[in-house]
Amino acid sequence: MPIEKDVLTTGEVAKICNVAPRTVSKWFDSGSLKGYRIPGSKDRRIPLAELVKFMRSHGIPLDGLSSGRTRVLIVDDDAEVVDILRKVLTEQTNYEITTAHSAFEAGLECERSKPHVLLLDVHLGEDEAQKVARLVQHSDSLQMTRIIAMSGKLTDSQAHGLRSQGFEGFLRKPFQVRQVVEAIEAATNLVH
C-alpha cells in the first residue's frame, strides 16, 4: 500500500472509499468506523488499520488504498494539451493522472480509475463532452467525480452556463498550472 500515513482525515477516507466526507463522519459518529477526535477540535482521525478492517467487513473494494492521492482524468482530443498537462501535473503535484483522447476512452477510463476530477475539453467531437458529462452524472459509481470544463472558445456567459449542466468549474485555455491546480483543489475541497 503506497499510503504513507498511519492516520487519515475523514476527507482522505472519503476519497479512498469514493464516498462523501459526510458519509465517513456518519460511520465514525455511529461507531462503525473506529478512530478518534483531535483534542480541542471536532476533527476526526481514522487509523489506517481500522479503515482496512472497516472496508473488508463492509465489502468496500480495497483498490482505493493503492493510492490515497487525488485521481485526475484529462480528456482532450488535442494530444499536445493532454501530454503537457500530464507531464506538468505529474511533476508538480502528487495527483494520480490518467488520460483519454476520445469520449469512448473517457468512458472506459472513468469506469476503470473512478477519478475524483475529470478535466474535460467541452469541444470534444460533436456533443461528445456532454455525453461524457452525462455518463459521469448518471453513474452510481462516479457520484464523487467532479467535472471541470476546459475551452478556449467559450464566451463568459457560455462558460457561466456550464454550472447548470453539471460542471464544477471552468478553465479557459491557455491556462497556467496554478489555475489548474486551484480548480482541482476547489472541486475536491473536502471538509476534514
N, C-alpha and C positions, 0 to 999 in steps of 0.2 A: 504494500500500500504506500504510494508516494505521499500521503498526507503526513506532514512533518510535525503536526501539533498533536498533543495528547488530549487537549481540551478544546472544544469548539463552541462558537456562539450559536444562538438559535438561527441566525441568518445563514451561517455556514452549513448547519444541519439541513436547513430548508433547501439549499442548493443541492446538497448531496442526495437528499430524498426526493427532490423535484416536487416540493410542496410549498405552500405559502408559509412565511415565518409565523403567522398567527396559528397555523396548524401545529407547528412544533411547540409553541407556547402552551397550547391546549394539552398536548401529550405530556409536557412537563408538569403543568399545573394539576393534571388528573393523577399524576404519579406513574403513568405508563412508561414514561421515559425518565430515567434517573439522572440526576445532576444536582447542581447547587446554585444558589444565588450569590452574586458578589455582595459582600457585606456593605451596607450603606447604600445599596443600589437595587433597582428592580431587575437588573441584567441577569440573565440565566447563563449557565455554562454546562455543557454536556461532555463528560469524559468519552473519548473515542471508544473505549471498550464497552461502555454502556450503550452507545449508539449501535455498535455492531450487534450486540445482544438483542436490542430492540428490533433492528432491521431483520434479523434472522427469525425472530419469534413472530413477526408480523408479515413475513413473506415479501419484504421490500427488497428489490434487487440490489445487490452489493456493488454493481458496476459504478455507481456514483462515488464510491470510496476510492476508485482508482485515481481520482483526481478531484480535489476539493476546489479546483480552480474554476473560474468563470469560463463557460464554453461559449465561443462565438463562432457563428457560421457566416461567412462572407459570400454573398450571391450577387454576381455581376457577370454579364456576358463579355465584358472587356477584360481579357486575360491580364493586361498590364495593371489595371486597377487592383484586381484580385491579388496578383503577385506582390505588388508594392505594399498593399495593406497587410497581407500575411507576413511579409518579411519584417516590416516595421513593428507591428503589434507583437510578433514573436520575440523580437529583440528588446523591446522597450516595456513589455508588460509580462505578467505571469498568466495571461489568458491561454486557454487551450483553443487553438484556431483550426477550423476546418473550412473548406471552400467548395463552391459549386459554380458552374458556368451556365446552367440552364434550370428551368423550373423543375424538370424531371429529376435532375441531380439534386436540386434543393430539397425536393420531397423525400427522396431516399435518405439524404444526409440528415434531415430533420428527424426522421424516424430512427436512424441509427445512433446519432450522437445526442439527441434531446438538448439542443443548445439553449442556453439561458438568453442569449441575444442573437437575433438574426439581422445582419446588415444587408438590406435588400435594395438593389437598384430598381426603382419603380418603372424603368423603361426596358425591362427585361422582356423582349419579344412583345407580341401583341396580347395584351391583357394577362401575360404570364405572371407578373408580380402580384396582381390581385388574386390570381388563383393560388399562389403560394401563401399569401397572407390569409386567405380563407381556409386553406388546409390547416394552417397553424391554429387559427382561431377556433376551428371546429373539432380539433383533435383533442380527446381527453388527455392523452399522454403529453401534449405540448402546452398545457394551460399556463405553465410558468415561463414560456418563451415570450420575450418581448421583441417587437419588430421595430427597427429603425430604418426609415426610408432614406435612400441616397439618390440625389439627382442634381444635375447641373442645368436643367431645363425648366423647372417649375417656377411659376410666379409665386410671390409671397402668399397670395390668397389660396392658390392651389396647395402649396406646402402646408398652410394652416388647416386646410380641409382634410389632410391626411389623418388627423387625430380621430375624426368621425368614422374613418374607415378601419380603425383598429391599430394604427401605427402609434408607437410610443414616443417617437421623436423623428427628427428630420436633420439630415446633413446635406448641405449644399456643396457640390463639387465645384472646384477643388477645395479640399479641406485640409486642415492641419491635424497632425496626430493627436495633439492635445484635445481638439474638438471631438475626435472620435472616442478617445478615452473618456472624456467628460460625458458624452452621450451614453456610452455603455454603462458607466458608473451610475448615472442618473436613472437609467432603465432598470438597473439591478439593485438600486438602493434599498437595502433591507433594514428594517428596524431590528437592532440587536437587543 
